[in-house]
Amino acid sequence: MAYKHIQKSRVKTCSVCAHVAEEGSRHKTCNATKAKKRCDGVWDEVVNLSAKINMIPGTIDETFENFVVENMDNVLRGIELGIFTKNWSNCNAYNRKCAYYYVCRKGKDSALVEVK
């Protein structure tokens, strides 16, 4: 099994009074109170990332290793030349049409957005 989900743990600390917010707190500013007055300081937020990793020890067959490297080289050369292979099985992946759906099927690129 391959784990894909990365856990995010957010720790919010007030920049004024050093109060640490409870986990899952949604306050926009510091909610600590002193003498019946709220601090309202700005949060310093730290995000800690963690993920489960499943290590499978063993050796990889040299033939398979060479195949992967050769395939990667072919893909990179194709990208440089503007040649992209079509993966028809992913046209409706993630419950929506691929961004290139109409380009592949009808040659229309009007729905594409150019990113610079």
C-alpha positions as CSV (number, residue, x, y, z in Angstrom):
1,M,0.0,0.0,0.0
2,A,1.3,3.5,-0.9
3,Y,0.3,6.3,1.4
4,K,-0.4,9.6,-0.4
5,H,-1.9,11.8,2.2
6,I,0.4,14.3,3.9
7,Q,-0.7,15.3,7.4
8,K,-0.5,19.0,8.3
9,S,-0.3,20.1,11.9
10,R,-0.6,23.8,12.5
11,V,0.7,25.5,15.6
12,K,-0.4,29.0,16.2
13,T,1.5,31.2,18.7
14,C,0.5,34.8,19.5
15,S,3.2,37.3,18.6
16,V,2.1,39.6,21.4
17,C,1.5,37.3,24.5
18,A,3.0,34.0,23.3
19,H,-0.4,32.2,23.8
20,V,-0.5,28.9,21.9
21,A,-3.9,28.3,20.3
22,E,-5.7,25.0,20.7
23,E,-5.4,22.5,17.9
24,G,-8.1,23.2,15.3
25,S,-8.7,26.8,16.5
26,R,-10.2,29.0,13.8
27,H,-9.7,32.4,15.5
28,K,-8.2,35.0,13.1
29,T,-6.4,36.7,16.0
30,C,-5.3,35.7,19.5
31,N,-8.2,34.7,21.6
32,A,-6.4,34.9,25.0
33,T,-8.0,37.2,27.5
34,K,-6.4,39.2,30.3
35,A,-8.5,41.4,32.7
36,K,-11.6,40.6,30.6
37,K,-9.9,42.0,27.4
38,R,-9.0,40.0,24.4
39,C,-5.4,40.1,23.2
40,D,-6.2,40.2,19.4
41,G,-2.5,39.7,18.6
42,V,-1.4,38.4,15.2
43,W,-0.7,34.6,15.0
44,D,2.8,33.3,14.1
45,E,1.8,30.0,12.4
46,V,4.1,27.0,11.9
47,V,3.0,24.1,9.7
48,N,4.5,20.7,10.5
49,L,4.2,18.1,7.7
50,S,4.3,14.4,8.3
51,A,3.6,11.3,6.2
52,K,3.6,7.6,6.6
53,I,6.3,5.8,4.6
54,N,6.2,2.2,3.7
55,M,9.7,0.9,3.0
56,I,10.0,-2.3,1.0
57,P,13.6,-3.6,1.1
58,G,14.9,-5.5,-1.9
59,T,16.7,-5.2,-5.1
60,I,15.4,-3.9,-8.4
61,D,16.1,-5.9,-11.6
62,E,18.6,-4.0,-13.8
63,T,16.4,-4.6,-16.8
64,F,13.5,-2.8,-15.2
65,E,15.8,0.0,-13.9
66,N,17.1,0.6,-17.5
67,F,13.5,0.6,-18.8
68,V,12.5,3.3,-16.4
69,V,15.5,5.5,-17.2
70,E,15.0,5.0,-21.0
71,N,11.3,5.8,-20.7
72,M,12.0,8.9,-18.7
73,D,14.5,10.1,-21.4
74,N,12.0,9.5,-24.1
75,V,9.3,11.5,-22.2
76,L,11.7,14.4,-21.7
77,R,12.7,14.4,-25.4
78,G,9.0,14.4,-26.3
79,I,8.3,17.3,-24.0
80,E,11.2,19.3,-25.6
81,L,9.8,18.6,-29.1
82,G,6.2,19.3,-28.1
83,I,5.1,15.7,-28.6
84,F,2.7,14.5,-25.9
85,T,1.3,11.0,-25.8
86,K,-2.4,10.7,-25.0
87,N,-3.6,8.8,-22.0
88,W,-7.2,8.1,-22.8
89,S,-7.9,6.3,-19.6
90,N,-7.5,9.5,-17.6
91,C,-9.9,11.7,-19.6
92,N,-12.4,11.9,-16.7
93,A,-10.1,11.3,-13.7
94,Y,-11.0,12.9,-10.4
95,N,-14.7,13.2,-11.5
96,R,-14.0,16.0,-14.1
97,K,-12.7,16.3,-17.6
98,C,-9.0,16.7,-18.2
99,A,-7.8,20.3,-19.0
100,Y,-6.8,19.0,-22.4
101,Y,-10.0,17.0,-23.1
102,Y,-11.2,19.2,-26.0
103,V,-7.6,19.6,-27.4
104,C,-7.2,15.8,-27.7
105,R,-10.7,15.1,-29.0
106,K,-11.5,18.0,-31.2
107,G,-8.4,20.0,-31.6
108,K,-9.9,23.1,-29.8
109,D,-7.7,24.9,-27.4
110,S,-10.0,27.8,-26.5
111,A,-10.6,26.5,-23.0
112,L,-6.8,26.4,-22.1
113,V,-5.2,29.1,-20.0
114,E,-1.6,30.1,-20.9
115,V,0.6,30.3,-17.8
116,K,3.8,32.4,-18.0
